């Protein structure tokens, strides 16, 4: 067995000494993430299920279980290795009465339908042996109606020792009576999701201990669900300190939609944000008028308004300018996710949009995150349709798209400039955008023609074609319609 630097006491001590507490882990800027909703990715015959499941290839519903599990992920790690990703973001895996598992019943139990704690341990070991890190989804703002402490209140009212674990205003709770509003605070008023009272020190300690426990088991960090909704002073500072005390290399990223949030910029709480603002800027430029307005969501930070190259440049530069450079390198750069429609469907089925968007995503500062199935052309509308099962019949895959993803991930891994914080727009006219990544002789140009006509871009310093389609003619670069390229700068 090889030397495991994640558990070696000497290695952990060395990282603790080297890693500044206010900085993200260095590995994040080198990472390409792959987001997996466990119920929908892959199902193993080795994990028994309690009863009938929703047919794998049928459209999902809000409450349907497809039966995916953690052993299924293990059985398909070769796919991820061939794609080139080196980090996995898992949607929630703890015991729950929902297929997406954001309704947590027990924070200390990996759902048996996913294979339980043994499957998680095996997954972590198999991933780490391949150099792949794994972060978990932490849902700490709210629990569920099935959470023991909340259920105790429902049974015992003010006699419950857990009365102050939530914001309860009246009793009986009537948590399943949807004809009237909740008598307790709940996420977005949803009775299924009672909000924790994080002002209660017992609640706070419970959640901190959960984070410490799973970090100690061997995960590589946390993606935090709606962290801005926990207002308790010092909560995320304590969370960071206690998680990083267990693993000084742990990555802490939050579902923060607005750019420049103090949660991510003060160095005391999160390392970075899910960069939805960047993803929507990329789609707005690459898809343009192809965007299906019915698939927009009501969030101003995921603005799918068609834009030209100048508009794209303005949006991207504003996003980058809202963060310190080290945070830009730690942001999780997403195009689509379980909370949005899939990019292929947003673009009306236009594959060129996905290719151009992938080019911009995988050459941008930060950690790109590929939503499972996007790399093979999986479509999907708004939730629950965005949570379709992965099509393991390779005849259904878009192999050209998959090859492009593999090539772009490999290019990012081999090109230091694409993993740096150095970014500048050097040309933005009409539907053509050119950025310079890195500096000095190792810098590269990223070119995108999102328009429908061939263009000649003036670029004196461009050198070798590293990826894509372009013709270098003297001091100009000729780009075909709806095509992109990466060129060396000398």
N, C-alpha and C positions, 0 to 999 in steps of 0.2 A: 504494500500500500504506500502511495506517495505521501510526501510531507504536506499536511493540511495547515496552511498558514492562517486559516480562520480560527482554529482551535489551539494552536501551539501557544503556550503561555508567553514564550519569549517574543514571538511575532506580534501577539496582541499588545504586549507591553511596549514594543518598539513603535507600533502604529499609534498607540496612545500618546507617546512622547512626540511623535512627528506630526500628528494631525492637529491643526489648530481647532479649538472647539467651536469657533465661529465660522468655519469653512466646511463646504461639502466634501465628502470623501473623493479622493482623486480619481477613483475608478469610474465614477459616474460619467465623466466627460468622455470616457472611452467606450461607454456602453451603448448597445442597441437593444432596446427592450421589445418584448413581445407580450401583449396583454391577452390573458386567457380568462374567459368565463367558464369555470370548471364544468358546469352542467352541460355545456354546449360544445365542448372541444373534442373529446374522445372518450368512448366508453369501453372499459375492459371487462371481459368475461370473468375476470378473477374477483370482481367486487360484486357481491350479491346485492340485489335491490329488493325492497320490501313488497313490491307489487307491480302492476302494469305501468308502463311508461308511455309517454307521448311518442308516437312514431318519429324516428330520428329525422327523416327528411321532410316531415310536414311542417308548415309554418308554425312558429311558436305562439303561445298565448301567454298572458300575464302569469298564469299559475301552473303552466305545464312543466313537468320534469322530463327532460330528455334522457338523463341517466349518465351523463359524463362524469368522470371521476379522476382522481389524482394518479391512479395506476395507468389510466388511459393516456395521461400526459407523458408518463415515463415511457410507455410503449411507442410514443411518437417523437421522442427527443431527437431522433435522427433527422426528422424534417426540420426541426429548429436549427440543428447543427449545420445542415446543408444551406439553410437560409442565411446563416452567419450571425444570428443573434446571440448575445452573451449575457442576457438578463431577462427574467420573466417577472411580470407583474400579474399576480393572481387576484382576481376578484374574490370576495369573502369565501372562506372555507369552513367557518365554524358552524356548529349545530344550529339549524334554522328550519322554519316551516315555510320557506320560499325557495324557489329554484335558483334565484340570484344570491340568496343568503345575506342580504342586507338587513334582514329581520333576525337579529341574533338571539338565540335561546340560551347558549352557553358558550362563553368566551374561552373556556378552557378545554373544549371538546371539538376536535375536527369531526365534521359530520361523517357518520358511518356510511352514508350513501356515497361519500367521496373516498372511502377506504380507511377513514379514521387516522389516528395519530401515527400508526405504523406506516401508512402510505405517505404521509407528509415526510416522515423521517427518511424513508427510502428515496422520495423525490429529491429532497435536499442533498442527500449523499450522491445520487446519480448526477444531479446538476453540477454540484461542486467539483466532482471528478472530471467534468467536461469543461470546467472554467466558466460555468453559467451561474449567475447569482439569482436569488429569488426574493422578492419582496411581497408582503401580504397587505391586504386591504384592511385597514383599521377603522371600524365604525364605532366611534366612541362618543358621539353626540347623543345618540339615542339607541335604545334597545328594541324590544318587541313585546307584544302582548304575552308571548310565551316565556319571557325571561322570568326566572323563578322569583326574584325579588318583586317584580311588578305583579306577578300572579298572586303573591302573598297579600299584597294590598287589595287586589280584587276580591280575595277571599275574606280578609279579616278587617278591612277598613282601617280606622285609626288605631286599632290594636296591633297592627302589623309593625314589627320593628323596622321595616323598610319604608315606612310612610314618607320619610324625608329623602328617600333616594330619588324621587321624582317630584315634579311640580304639580301636586294634586290639590285641586281647589274644592272638591266635593266628593261625596261617596253616596251611592255605589258608583263604580267606574263605568259600568255598562260599555265595556270596550268593543263589543261586537254589534252594538246598536248604531247602525249608520244613519238612522233617521234624525239624530240630534248631534250637536257638536260635542267634542270631548270635554270632560270636566278636569282634564289635566293637559299640560303643555305637550304637544306632539309635533314632530317635524312636518311642516307645511300643513298642520291640522289633520294629519292622517292618524286615525286612532291606532293603527297597527304599529306606530313608531313613537312610543312615549319618550320624551326627552329626559335625559339624566339631569339631576341636580348636582352639577359639578362644584357648587359651593359647599356641598357636604363633604367634609374631609374623608369620610368612610368611602364615599363613591369615588372620590379622586384617587384614594389609595388603591381601591379595587382596580381601576382602569390602569394606573401606573404599573401595578403588579402584573396585570395581563400582558402589557407591552414588554416588561422585563422577562416574563416567562418565555414568550415565543422568540424573543431576541436571543435568549439563552439557549433555546432549542437549536438555533443555527440559521434563522432567516437573516437576510442581508439588509433589511430595512422595512419601512412602512410607507404605504400610500394611505393618506388620511382622508377619510370621507368628511366633507363639509366642515373643515377645521375652523372656519371663520365664525361658525355658529356657537362655538364654545367661547364665552366671553369672560370666564373666570380668570382673574388676574393671576399670572404666573403659571397657568396650567401647562401651556406648551413649552415654556422655559424648563419646567420640571420634567416634562416628558422627554425633551431632548437630552437633558443632563443624565437622566436615569437610563435611557436607551443607549446612549453613547458610552456610559460607564460599563455597560455589558459588552457592547461591541463598538469600539471607536470608529469603525468603518461603516457603521449603519447609515443608510440613506433615508432621509425623512422628507417626503414630498407630499404636497397637499392638493386636494381638489379646490384650487383657488382659480377662479375664472378671470378675474380682473388683473391686468398687468400691474406690477409694482407694489403689490400688497406689502405692508410692513411685516406681515407674518414671514415673508420670504427674504426681506432685505435687511433686517436688523441683525442677522447672524446669531440670534438667540433662540429661534424657534424652528422654522422649517429650512431645509436646504434649497428648495425650489418649488415650483408650481406646475400643475398640469397646464401646458401652454396652449389652451384652447384659442386664445386670441391669435396666436401665430397660425394655428391650423386653419382657422376660418379665413385669415388673410390669404393664405396659400390657395385655398379652394376658390375664394372670390376672384383671384387673378387667373388661375388655370382653367376654371370652369366657365367663368364669366356668365354670359346669358344662357348657358346650358343649365344653370342651377334651377332645380325644381322648387318653386316657392312653397309648395305644400310640405316640404321636408325641413323647413327652417324651424328653429326652436325659439322660445321666447326669452332668450338671454342676450343682452346687448353685447356681451363679450365673445359671443360666437356669431358674429355678424356676417351673414352670407349675402352681402350686396355686391353684385358684379363690379370689378374694378379694373382699371388699366394698369400698366407697369408703374406709372408714377404714383398712383394710389397705393399699389402694393408696397412700393419702396417707402412711402410715408408711414404706412401702418407698421411695417417691420422695424423701421428705424425708431419709431416711437416705443415699440415693445422692448427692443434692445436697450434703449435709453432709460427705461424705467427700472432697470435692474443693474446692480454692480456686475462687472464682467464675470466674476466667479459664480454668481447665481445664474447668469445666462448659460453657463456651461452645465448647470445642474438642473435646469428646467426639463420637464418631461414633455417633449414635443409631439403632440398627437394631431392626427388628421381627423380620425373618427374614433368612437368608443361606444361602450354600452349605453351611454347617455345621449348619443346623437345618431342620426341616420348615417348609414355607411356611404363613403365618398362616391362609390360607383353609382349608387342610386341618386345621391344628391346631384350628380352631374348628368343625370338622365341616361345612364348606361354608357357614357363616353369613356372608353378606355384610355384615350390620350390624356384626359384630365388626370386620371390616376397616375399615369407614368410621369407627367410633368410635376404633379404634386409630390410624388415620392422623391423625385430628383431634388426638389427644393427642401423637403423635410430632411432627407438624409445627408444634405450638405450644409445644414444650418448649425450654428453653435447650440450645444445642448445635447440631450440624450433623446434621440428619436424613439418613438414607441409605435410599433405596428400592431394594429388590432387584429386578432386572429382571423384568418380568412381573407383579409384585404389583399394579401399577396397572391392569392389565386383567383381573385375576381369575385369574391362573395358579395352579392348585393344585400340590401336590407333597408327598409324605411325606418320610421320612428319606432321607439320601444312599444311593443316587444319585438317587432320585426328586425330590429338591429341586432338581436340576440339569437340569430339563427344558428343551427348546428353546422359544424365544419363538414364540408363534403369530402369524405375520404376516398370516394371514387375518383381517381385521377383523370378519368375521361371528362370530368366536369370542370377541371381546372383550366384557367387561362395560363398556359405554359410560357407564352411570351412575357406576360406580366411577371410571372414568378421568376423567370430568368433575369428580367430587368432588376427586380428587387435584390436577387442574389448578387448581381454584378455591382449594384450601388452600395450594398452593405460591405462587400469586399473592397470596393474603392475607398469607402470611408475608413475602413480598418487599415489600409495601406498608405493613406495620405494624411499626414499629420496636420496639414493646413485645414482639412475639413473637420478636425476635432478641436481646433483652436477657438479662441474667443474673438479673433480678428475677423471683422466683417465690414465691408463697405459697398455701397452701390456705386458702380462706375458708369452705368448707362441705364436709362429708363425712358423709353419713348414708345408711344403707341402701346402695342402689346408685347414689347420686347424688354426684357430685364436682364441685366448682367451684374453680378456681384463678384467682388474679389475676396477670397478667403485666404487667411494667413498673410504673411509678409515675407519680403526678401525673395531669394531665388526659388524657394519652395512653394510660393503662393500659387493658387490656382484660380481660374475664372469659372463661374457657373453661369451658363447662358440658357435662357428660356424664351422661345417664341410661342406665345399663347395665341397668336393671331392666325389668320387663314391665308396669308400670303407669304411667299419667300421674302426674306429681308437680308440686307447686307449691313452688318454692324461694324462700325469703325473701331478697331482694337489693335493698335500697333504692336503691343507687347506679347500677344498670344503666341503660344508655341505648340506643343504636341497635343493631339486629341487623346484624352484619357478615357472618355466615355461618351456615348451618344452619337449624334449625327451633325456634322458641320464640315464646311469646306473653307480652308484657310487660303485666302487669295491676297497676297501682299499684306496691306494693312487693314484688311476687312475680313470678317467672318460671315459666311453665307449660311443662314439657317432656314431649313424648309418649314412650312407651316406646321404648327402644333408639335414642334420638336425641341429638344434641348441637348446641351452638351457640357462637358467639363474639359477645360484645356489648361495645360500648364502655362505659367506666365513667362516662360523663357525657353 
